[in-house]
Amino acid sequence: MDQAYSDINFINEYFEIDTAIEPAEFDMLLADGWRHFGTYFSRYSLGVYGDEVRQVLPLRVRLSDFEPSKSQRRILKRNQDIKVDVAPPSLSPEVFDIFERHKLRFEHHRPDSLFTFISRKAGIPTDLLQLTARCEDRIVAVSFFDAGVTSVSAIYACFEPEKSERSLGIFTMLKVIEWGISRGMSYYYPGYAYVGPSFYDYKKRFSALECFDWEGNWTPAIF
């Protein structure tokens, strides 16, 4: 991770699409470092975090080797009273209300709309899924993700800020991982992090983690 930026294969690419992508093709895009929000796909090897240029680290978890850490097991135990469902998106007023409260947690780059992350058109570019977490018949967290043939890819999650002691962001990630394992998936893509400390370091705390090297290879992550 001490590689000089001058040695990094510089990539900054994007495209937009208004048709459905086949699940197998989606797997290949993820394996080549691509991410998408709505119909906009992008991949870039360098990004700006705060006032610094940082190397971007696409991450994925090898599901066959994944084991939750001690702290992650505690999170699962703490939330045993939560019921989780996975289904096509159901964008109820309650979901939008949670998004509006959740986004206030961010001082910078606060999203305008949930549709910043998900498409308004069903099945385009992917068959989006929604994990809904309920406690006492109230929605407390929602996570949106895509599934290819062998891959599961996180898109966006939001939760009730007043329930922050439950670590619902990590909880929903663990539940999506469980969903992928139960269906024989090979990889879970949680998105990007950066070289060096950042807000996204929670993504680095999963076992069986790999990093993309921007040369087409995935290697075990060492931080």
C-alpha positions as CSV (number, residue, x, y, z in Angstrom):
1,M,0.0,0.0,0.0
2,D,3.0,2.3,-0.1
3,Q,3.1,2.3,-3.9
4,A,3.8,5.8,-5.3
5,Y,0.9,7.3,-7.2
6,S,3.2,7.6,-10.2
7,D,3.3,3.8,-10.4
8,I,-0.4,3.4,-10.4
9,N,-2.2,2.6,-13.6
10,F,-4.3,5.8,-13.9
11,I,-7.9,5.1,-14.8
12,N,-10.8,7.5,-15.0
13,E,-13.7,6.0,-17.0
14,Y,-17.5,6.1,-17.0
15,F,-20.5,5.3,-19.1
16,E,-24.3,5.6,-18.9
17,I,-26.7,2.9,-20.0
18,D,-30.5,2.8,-20.3
19,T,-30.9,-0.9,-21.0
20,A,-30.7,-4.0,-18.8
21,I,-27.3,-5.6,-18.3
22,E,-27.1,-9.4,-18.2
23,P,-26.1,-10.8,-14.8
24,A,-23.0,-12.5,-16.1
25,E,-21.9,-9.2,-17.8
26,F,-22.5,-7.4,-14.5
27,D,-20.2,-9.9,-12.7
28,M,-17.4,-9.0,-15.2
29,L,-17.9,-5.3,-14.7
30,L,-17.6,-5.6,-11.0
31,A,-14.5,-7.8,-11.4
32,D,-12.9,-5.1,-13.5
33,G,-13.3,-2.4,-10.9
34,W,-16.6,-0.8,-12.1
35,R,-19.3,0.5,-9.7
36,H,-22.7,2.1,-10.6
37,F,-25.2,4.4,-9.1
38,G,-28.5,4.3,-11.0
39,T,-27.6,4.1,-14.7
40,Y,-24.2,5.7,-14.3
41,F,-21.1,3.4,-14.2
42,S,-17.7,4.5,-13.3
43,R,-14.2,3.4,-12.2
44,Y,-11.3,5.6,-11.2
45,S,-8.0,4.7,-9.6
46,L,-7.4,8.1,-7.9
47,G,-9.9,10.2,-5.9
48,V,-10.0,13.3,-3.7
49,Y,-10.7,12.7,0.0
50,G,-10.7,15.9,2.0
51,D,-7.9,18.0,0.5
52,E,-5.8,15.0,-0.5
53,V,-5.5,12.8,-3.6
54,R,-5.8,9.2,-2.6
55,Q,-5.5,5.8,-4.3
56,V,-8.9,4.2,-4.6
57,L,-9.2,0.7,-3.4
58,P,-12.1,-1.4,-4.9
59,L,-12.9,-4.1,-2.4
60,R,-14.6,-7.5,-2.4
61,V,-15.1,-10.3,0.1
62,R,-14.5,-14.0,-0.9
63,L,-17.8,-15.4,0.5
64,S,-16.5,-19.0,0.7
65,D,-13.8,-17.9,3.2
66,F,-15.8,-15.2,5.1
67,E,-16.1,-15.5,8.9
68,P,-17.6,-12.6,10.9
69,S,-15.2,-11.1,13.5
70,K,-15.9,-11.1,17.2
71,S,-17.3,-7.5,17.0
72,Q,-19.5,-8.4,14.0
73,R,-20.9,-11.4,15.8
74,R,-21.8,-9.1,18.7
75,I,-23.6,-6.8,16.2
76,L,-25.6,-9.8,14.9
77,K,-26.5,-10.9,18.5
78,R,-27.5,-7.4,19.5
79,N,-30.0,-7.2,16.6
80,Q,-31.6,-10.6,17.0
81,D,-34.9,-8.9,17.5
82,I,-34.8,-7.4,14.0
83,K,-36.7,-9.1,11.2
84,V,-35.0,-9.0,7.7
85,D,-36.6,-9.3,4.4
86,V,-35.1,-9.3,0.9
87,A,-37.3,-8.4,-2.1
88,P,-37.5,-6.1,-5.1
89,P,-37.6,-2.4,-4.1
90,S,-40.6,-1.1,-2.2
91,L,-40.0,2.6,-1.9
92,S,-42.6,3.5,0.7
93,P,-42.9,6.9,2.4
94,E,-41.2,5.3,5.4
95,V,-38.2,4.5,3.4
96,F,-37.8,8.0,2.0
97,D,-38.3,9.4,5.5
98,I,-35.4,7.2,6.8
99,F,-33.2,8.4,3.9
100,E,-33.9,12.0,4.7
101,R,-33.0,11.6,8.4
102,H,-30.0,9.4,7.6
103,K,-28.4,11.9,5.2
104,L,-28.2,14.5,7.9
105,R,-25.4,12.5,9.4
106,F,-23.1,13.8,6.6
107,E,-21.5,17.2,6.8
108,H,-20.0,16.9,3.3
109,H,-21.3,15.4,0.0
110,R,-24.8,15.1,1.4
111,P,-27.0,13.3,-1.2
112,D,-30.0,15.1,-2.6
113,S,-32.1,12.1,-3.3
114,L,-32.3,8.4,-2.9
115,F,-32.4,8.3,-6.7
116,T,-28.8,9.5,-6.7
117,F,-28.0,5.9,-6.0
118,I,-30.8,3.8,-7.5
119,S,-32.5,3.9,-10.9
120,R,-36.1,5.0,-11.3
121,K,-36.6,2.2,-13.9
122,A,-37.2,-1.3,-12.7
123,G,-34.6,-3.8,-14.1
124,I,-32.4,-1.0,-15.6
125,P,-29.5,-1.5,-15.5
126,T,-29.8,-4.4,-13.0
127,D,-32.4,-6.2,-11.0
128,L,-32.1,-4.2,-7.8
129,L,-32.9,-5.8,-4.5
130,Q,-33.9,-4.2,-1.2
131,L,-33.1,-5.6,2.2
132,T,-35.5,-4.2,4.8
133,A,-34.8,-4.4,8.5
134,R,-37.8,-4.1,10.9
135,C,-38.0,-3.8,14.6
136,E,-41.5,-3.9,16.3
137,D,-43.1,-3.5,12.8
138,R,-41.1,-0.3,12.2
139,I,-38.5,0.0,9.4
140,V,-35.1,0.8,11.0
141,A,-32.8,0.2,8.1
142,V,-32.8,-0.3,4.4
143,S,-30.0,-1.6,2.1
144,F,-30.1,-1.7,-1.7
145,F,-27.9,-4.2,-3.6
146,D,-27.5,-5.9,-6.9
147,A,-27.0,-9.6,-7.6
148,G,-25.2,-11.0,-10.7
149,V,-24.6,-14.7,-11.3
150,T,-21.7,-15.0,-8.8
151,S,-21.5,-11.6,-7.2
152,V,-23.5,-9.4,-4.8
153,S,-22.8,-5.6,-4.9
154,A,-23.8,-3.1,-2.3
155,I,-25.4,0.1,-3.6
156,Y,-26.6,2.2,-0.7
157,A,-27.8,1.7,2.9
158,C,-29.6,4.0,5.3
159,F,-30.8,3.6,8.9
160,E,-32.5,5.4,11.7
161,P,-29.9,7.7,13.3
162,E,-31.6,7.3,16.7
163,K,-30.7,3.6,16.5
164,S,-26.9,4.2,15.9
165,E,-26.0,2.1,18.9
166,R,-27.2,-1.0,17.0
167,S,-24.6,-0.5,14.2
168,L,-27.3,-1.1,11.6
169,G,-25.0,-0.2,8.7
170,I,-22.7,-3.1,9.5
171,F,-25.7,-5.3,10.4
172,T,-27.2,-4.9,7.0
173,M,-23.9,-5.6,5.3
174,L,-23.6,-8.8,7.2
175,K,-27.2,-9.8,6.3
176,V,-26.5,-9.1,2.6
177,I,-23.4,-11.3,2.9
178,E,-25.5,-14.0,4.5
179,W,-28.0,-13.7,1.6
180,G,-25.2,-14.1,-0.9
181,I,-23.7,-17.1,0.9
182,S,-27.1,-18.8,1.1
183,R,-27.4,-18.6,-2.7
184,G,-23.9,-19.9,-3.5
185,M,-22.5,-16.5,-4.5
186,S,-18.7,-16.1,-4.7
187,Y,-18.1,-12.4,-4.0
188,Y,-19.6,-9.5,-2.1
189,Y,-18.5,-6.1,-3.3
190,P,-18.9,-3.4,-0.6
191,G,-17.6,-0.6,-2.7
192,Y,-14.4,1.5,-2.5
193,A,-12.2,2.6,0.3
194,Y,-8.9,4.6,0.1
195,V,-5.3,4.1,0.9
196,G,-4.9,5.7,4.4
197,P,-7.5,6.4,7.0
198,S,-10.9,7.6,5.8
199,F,-14.7,7.5,6.6
200,Y,-14.8,4.3,4.6
201,D,-12.5,2.2,6.7
202,Y,-15.4,0.2,8.1
203,K,-15.3,-1.7,4.7
204,K,-11.7,-2.8,5.5
205,R,-12.8,-4.7,8.6
206,F,-14.3,-7.8,6.9
207,S,-12.5,-11.1,6.7
208,A,-11.5,-12.7,3.3
209,L,-11.1,-9.2,1.9
210,E,-9.4,-8.6,-1.5
211,C,-8.3,-5.4,-3.2
212,F,-8.2,-4.6,-7.0
213,D,-4.8,-3.5,-8.1
214,W,-5.9,-1.6,-11.3
215,E,-4.0,-4.1,-13.4
216,G,-6.8,-6.6,-13.5
217,N,-5.8,-8.5,-10.4
218,W,-7.5,-9.1,-7.1
219,T,-5.1,-9.8,-4.2
220,P,-5.6,-10.4,-0.4
221,A,-6.0,-7.0,1.4
222,I,-3.4,-6.2,4.0
223,F,-3.9,-3.0,6.0
